[in-house]
Amino acid sequence: MNDDARYIPTKYDSVFWIDVDRIIPNPYQPRKEFSEEGLKSLAESIRQYGVLQPLVVSRTDVEKPDGLESVYELIAGERRLRASKLAGLKQVPVVIRQGDSNLTKLELAIIENLQREDLNAIDRAKALQKLIDEFGISHAETAAKIGKSREYVSNSLRLLSLPEHMQTAIVNKEINEGHARPLLALNSRPEERETLFKEIILKKLPVRAAERIARSIAQERVHKHHRKSLEMVEIEKALTETLGTRVIIETNAEGGRLLIDFFSPDDLQQLVAALAAEQKGKEAETPASPVFPNTTQLPDDLIAPAAPEESDDELYSVSNFSV
């Protein structure tokens, strides 16, 4: 990488004021989502204090019928540009970079965005992947460029192995990046991963609960005594449907245990009520005493109760004798 690619604008650069309408977006912009509230807040700040940090652009001279016209392509500062337009600014301060290749523009745009904390995890992962693909660099080299650890880069890229709808849920903040870890742990078991994903969404499971469930599922592959028969799987499924929560049967040489998930006191009360209702239903289904034809049927209350058994002490007690 040449020195120009590692260039960082300084206070000694010349700052120019350019019409906002003459600045075109960066085609390599990795950020796809811009918070409307965040832009409004930044626009209000710009109205009061102006644009405090110049945008970075490149300049290209385009031939027109009436002569050459300079076109400015944004490299860094798209949020500031959008907010400036919202604030009604006609011009913004810019630093003009010369001679940058498309790869340099890509690198600068990605790094500028990756250094922002509000970039969502999926856009961050896609930006890192693009940086690696375009430059052919390793995870460690990528980490060095953005000032993060190699593990940070690798863990971010793993998010892209999730199905598209799970990635969308992260972007839309239906689940957070912490929930992605237990989902990734079940990548080799897509059906159970999907079940856990739905539970996280519907029950608003905390990250720790999701991790515990994923760990319990993953352990079934490790411990042979956790392997279930088809009958066990059916019982597990029936209990899950009846109770409305995940039920796991773990078996071992001596027997096993039944794990029923609940995530709040209300959940526990509902489980107790469901179990009580199930028991009452079974008691109601208990068949009455059989009736045999051509016999006299006696009501239960006409059958004399059995006499209480007498103990030896009572049998030989003096109080039981009379003269």
Beta strands, then each sheet from edge to edge (+ up, - down):
strand 1: 15-19
strand 2: 23-24
strand 3: 55-64
strand 4: 67-76
strand 5: 91-97
strand 6: 247-251
strand 7: 256-260
sheet 1: 1+ 5- 3- 4+ 2+
sheet 2: 6+ 7-
end
